[in-house]
Amino acid sequence: MYLKLYQPAKNAFDYHLQAEVFKEKWREIKNRSFPWQVCLQPSRLLLLEGTITEGRRKKLEGRSWKEETGRWKVNY
């Protein structure tokens, strides 16, 4: 699950945190209305240097998100 804090995500790559959720838990929470309240236990966090978002940005060079169509536009 990808989480954006304090505001809605602008696209699929606009997030702050990535969390793993078991299928049973996902089935329980997926239909709840937004915004969701999240409590993160510090002892269960795995902090990585850099961010996944930075890596994804590098992969996305040459592509842009088109809000009106909700699709990626590839610029050659």
C-alpha positions in Angstrom: 0.0 0.0 0.0 1.3 3.5 -0.9 0.5 6.3 1.5 0.4 10.0 0.9 0.4 12.1 4.1 -1.8 15.2 4.8 -3.2 15.5 1.2 -4.5 13.4 -1.6 -2.0 11.9 -4.1 -1.8 13.6 -7.5 -0.9 10.3 -9.3 0.2 6.7 -8.6 3.8 7.8 -7.9 3.0 10.6 -5.5 3.4 9.0 -2.1 5.4 9.4 1.1 5.4 5.8 2.5 5.1 2.3 1.3 3.5 -0.3 3.7 3.0 -4.0 3.5 -0.5 -5.2 4.5 -1.7 -8.8 4.7 -4.6 -9.7 2.4 -6.9 -10.3 5.4 -6.2 -6.8 6.7 -6.5 -5.3 3.3 -10.0 -6.8 2.8 -11.0 -5.4 6.1 -9.9 -1.8 5.5 -10.0 -1.2 1.7 -13.6 0.0 1.6 -13.3 2.5 4.4 -13.9 6.1 3.5 -11.0 8.5 3.3 -9.0 10.0 5.0 -7.6 7.0 6.9 -5.9 7.5 10.3 -2.6 5.6 10.4 -0.6 4.8 13.5 3.0 3.7 12.8 4.9 1.8 15.5 8.5 3.0 15.5 9.8 -0.5 16.4 8.2 -1.9 13.3 9.5 0.6 10.7 12.3 -0.2 8.3 14.0 3.0 7.2 15.9 3.0 4.0 18.4 5.6 2.7 17.0 7.7 0.0 13.4 7.2 -1.1 11.6 4.9 -3.5 10.0 8.0 -5.0 13.5 9.3 -6.1 14.2 6.0 -7.9 10.8 6.1 -9.6 11.4 9.7 -10.7 14.6 8.6 -12.4 12.7 5.8 -14.2 10.0 8.3 -15.2 12.3 10.7 -17.0 10.8 11.4 -20.4 7.2 10.7 -19.2 4.6 13.0 -17.8 1.2 12.4 -16.1 -1.8 13.8 -18.0 -4.5 14.7 -15.4 -7.2 15.0 -18.0 -6.8 11.5 -19.3 -5.3 9.9 -16.2 -2.6 8.3 -18.2 1.2 8.6 -18.7 2.4 10.5 -21.8 5.7 9.3 -23.2 7.9 12.0 -24.6 10.4 10.8 -27.2 
